[in-house]
Amino acid sequence: MWSAADRAPATVRRTGRRPGRFRLVSKPPREDGSMTLTIVPPPKRPPQGQPEGADAGLAPVTGRRAVRLRALTGLAGLGLALLGLSACSRPTGDFDRARPSVTHDVLMPEAGKLVARLREEPVSEFILTDDEKLLRDLGWGLIRPPATQDWIGGTKVELTRTRLLPEKEGLVPVTLYTVFLGSETFRSSNVRFDRIAADARGDATLVPPFCAVATRVAEADLERLRALSSRDLVTTETYAGANARVWENRAYTDWVAQALRFRIQAYQTAVDHFEIETPSGNRVWEANRAIKELETVVRLTEKGCQDTNRFPTAQQTDRSRIYGNWGLERPAPQK
């Protein structure tokens, strides 16, 4: 039988041997003076230069990679917090116009600047001019999804507008407009074709004011670049900020043109679908005509809102006073 001393915790006898070898572990002596010896293998040690503990399997990250990793970790947490705050598209008020919001107007754009810098995109800290503010306000009604009920697409567009997502990640499938339009209940099936025509003509009326502002912004950008090139001494921040603002304005105009082309595809997809599901000859023709009108004005935005005539026609010139017998051109007054 074992005594109480036999059940006592074992003690390790330390020797002068080097670490990494087997050790002898003995229990306290028994009543008869005998001892029990156990050979214990040494603990596994990490390789030379590798840290111990929970991080033993991770390689150390240093330098520029460590800075970017810390920045991405912080921005990821900030992005998740902002996404939880927004949780939907940009808030709207009367007539579906954008409503002021601190989250969507201040917090998300500032976070988007940091994310855009990590993507190595140009970011300008210059103050927006009046035309640049108006350009973004008018363009928001054209870049949002055509179906106002599409809050998922609206969220993607809003994250792209604030530059939290790159532009290619903010694309919305063209079939969603057909899905939401088909989910609505109307007393007549012809109303859906009227709705498509009204939406297309409504977008067509918004394009000319946007292009007028985009033209003024483009002219201001040329003036900004001329002034920048005429200065002998310009700081690095000023030079980078001016070029970044020109890039942002042009990228926004191109984004609006891309969003309008998406709307044309969405409207045409809806017409093709409902022509099969609920045929209506006259209404289908009217909807297609409205889409063609929208496509005509969209071509203007795809050219950078520059209305250039590739085939100029001869303009009517004033008649010469010398060779046109100008003194006898008017008929004599009748009494």
Number of C-alpha atoms within 10 A of each C-alpha: 4 8 9 8 12 16 10 10 10 13 11 13 10 9 9 5 9 7 10 11 10 13 18 15 15 16 19 17 12 14 11 6 7 10 12 13 12 12 10 12 11 11 10 7 10 12 9 6 6 14 15 11 8 7 10 12 11 9 9 10 10 9 7 8 10 12 12 12 13 11 14 16 12 11 18 13 11 15 19 12 12 16 16 10 11 17 13 16 20 21 14 13 9 7 6 10 13 14 12 13 12 8 15 21 13 12 14 22 19 15 17 22 19 18 22 17 12 13 11 9 16 16 19 19 13 12 9 11 11 10 16 18 13 16 23 18 14 18 23 17 16 21 23 24 28 26 18 14 14 18 15 14 22 23 20 21 24 24 25 19 23 21 22 24 18 17 16 9 12 19 17 20 11 19 15 19 24 21 13 14 18 15 9 8 10 11 6 7 15 17 13 23 26 16 14 27 24 16 19 25 18 13 21 21 12 15 22 16 12 21 22 14 20 27 18 13 21 19 11 16 19 12 12 15 14 11 10 16 12 9 8 6 8 12 8 8 11 14 13 15 17 18 17 18 21 19 16 15 18 16 13 18 24 17 20 24 24 17 21 28 17 19 26 20 17 22 26 19 17 23 25 14 15 19 15 9 10 13 16 14 10 10 19 21 14 16 25 19 15 21 25 17 16 24 17 11 19 23 16 17 24 17 13 16 23 15 12 9 7 6 6 7 7 6 6 6 6 6 10 9 10 8 7 10 10 11 8 8 9 7 6 7 5 4 3
